[in-house]
Amino acid sequence: MKVLGLIGSPRIKGNTAKLVKEILADASENGAEPVVYNLAKMNLSGCNACSACLKKGTCILEDDMQELYRKIEETDVLVLGSPVYMREISAQAKPFVDRLHPFVHDSSKPLAGKRLVLAYTQGNPNVDTYGKYFEYMEGIFSHVGFDVKCTVAAAGTIGVDDILEQEELLVKAREIGKNL
Ligand SMILES: Cc1cc2nc3c(=O)[nH]c(=O)nc-3n(C[C@H](O)[C@H](O)[C@H](O)COP(=O)(O)O)c2cc1C
């Protein structure tokens, strides 16, 4: 089983990275080979709306998304993590999501059967605050073609290591990874 982890936080060792890595930890113990990228370190342009993907089926923008397209093609599982910024995903994660547009129009459904876990961290201590938004995001990823497995969110994570104090959540994250 191949597993891809993407972290959409500029705090490279922050809560989002820790949450994604926790999910991946047990996936690895079960023989998976996780490949992890931090989107904040990658050169990812926004979609330029050239519509080439509608004609060719693929994106023609030559940046690091090309490597991610290859990794998505190979992977069985994607774990995508983002901090909540201004009540939505981060600017680092957003270009990645927009650049999934070619898959929406690909009638061969290349993402079918690829499992997706969405992982968020938020400063707000109430884990239900962005529940509707997280549901909406699950809908987007289903529309793109992923088999959306679940969403997990860490709340009240402001300091860079705050998530480490949330033992119950970390156990839940590991369980998710184990069941992938
Ligand atoms: C620009 C910015 C905007 C933020 N907006 C929100 C928000 O709307 N709601 C919220 O709960 N937390 C918000 N936060 C807090 C982060 O979501 C939270 O601290 C998160 O765990 C950071 O993840 P990291 O440790 O991986 O960087 C914001 C933080 C920043 C820097």
PDBQT file of the ligand as one rigid body, heavy atoms in Angstrom, charges set to zero:
ROOT
HETATM    1  C1  LIG A 201      -3.297  33.590   9.438  1.00  0.00    +0.000 C 
HETATM    2  C2  LIG A 201      -3.938  32.693  10.453  1.00  0.00    +0.000 A 
HETATM    3  C3  LIG A 201      -5.313  32.585  10.464  1.00  0.00    +0.000 A 
HETATM    4  C4  LIG A 201      -5.937  31.739  11.375  1.00  0.00    +0.000 A 
HETATM    5  N1  LIG A 201      -7.297  31.624  11.353  1.00  0.00    +0.000 NA
HETATM    6  C5  LIG A 201      -7.902  30.779  12.213  1.00  0.00    +0.000 A 
HETATM    7  C6  LIG A 201      -9.322  30.614  12.183  1.00  0.00    +0.000 A 
HETATM    8  O1  LIG A 201     -10.040  31.211  11.377  1.00  0.00    +0.000 OA
HETATM    9  N2  LIG A 201      -9.877  29.754  13.070  1.00  0.00    +0.000 N 
HETATM   10  C7  LIG A 201      -9.130  29.059  13.991  1.00  0.00    +0.000 A 
HETATM   11  O2  LIG A 201      -9.690  28.288  14.760  1.00  0.00    +0.000 OA
HETATM   12  N3  LIG A 201      -7.785  29.178  14.029  1.00  0.00    +0.000 NA
HETATM   13  C8  LIG A 201      -7.159  30.019  13.166  1.00  0.00    +0.000 A 
HETATM   14  N4  LIG A 201      -5.786  30.125  13.186  1.00  0.00    +0.000 N 
HETATM   15  C9  LIG A 201      -5.002  29.275  14.118  1.00  0.00    +0.000 C 
HETATM   16  C10 LIG A 201      -4.447  28.021  13.433  1.00  0.00    +0.000 C 
HETATM   17  O3  LIG A 201      -5.438  27.356  12.683  1.00  0.00    +0.000 OA
HETATM   18  C11 LIG A 201      -3.901  27.000  14.438  1.00  0.00    +0.000 C 
HETATM   19  O4  LIG A 201      -3.001  27.605  15.323  1.00  0.00    +0.000 OA
HETATM   20  C12 LIG A 201      -3.269  25.809  13.738  1.00  0.00    +0.000 C 
HETATM   21  O5  LIG A 201      -3.171  24.728  14.612  1.00  0.00    +0.000 OA
HETATM   22  C13 LIG A 201      -1.886  26.131  13.211  1.00  0.00    +0.000 C 
HETATM   23  O6  LIG A 201      -1.346  24.986  12.633  1.00  0.00    +0.000 OA
HETATM   24  P1  LIG A 201       0.239  24.728  12.613  1.00  0.00    +0.000 P 
HETATM   25  O7  LIG A 201       0.682  24.532  14.039  1.00  0.00    +0.000 OA
HETATM   26  O8  LIG A 201       0.421  23.528  11.767  1.00  0.00    +0.000 OA
HETATM   27  O9  LIG A 201       0.861  25.928  12.013  1.00  0.00    +0.000 OA
HETATM   28  C14 LIG A 201      -5.139  30.989  12.309  1.00  0.00    +0.000 A 
HETATM   29  C15 LIG A 201      -3.747  31.128  12.284  1.00  0.00    +0.000 A 
HETATM   30  C16 LIG A 201      -3.152  31.963  11.377  1.00  0.00    +0.000 A 
HETATM   31  C17 LIG A 201      -1.646  32.088  11.362  1.00  0.00    +0.000 C 
ENDROOT
TORSDOF 0
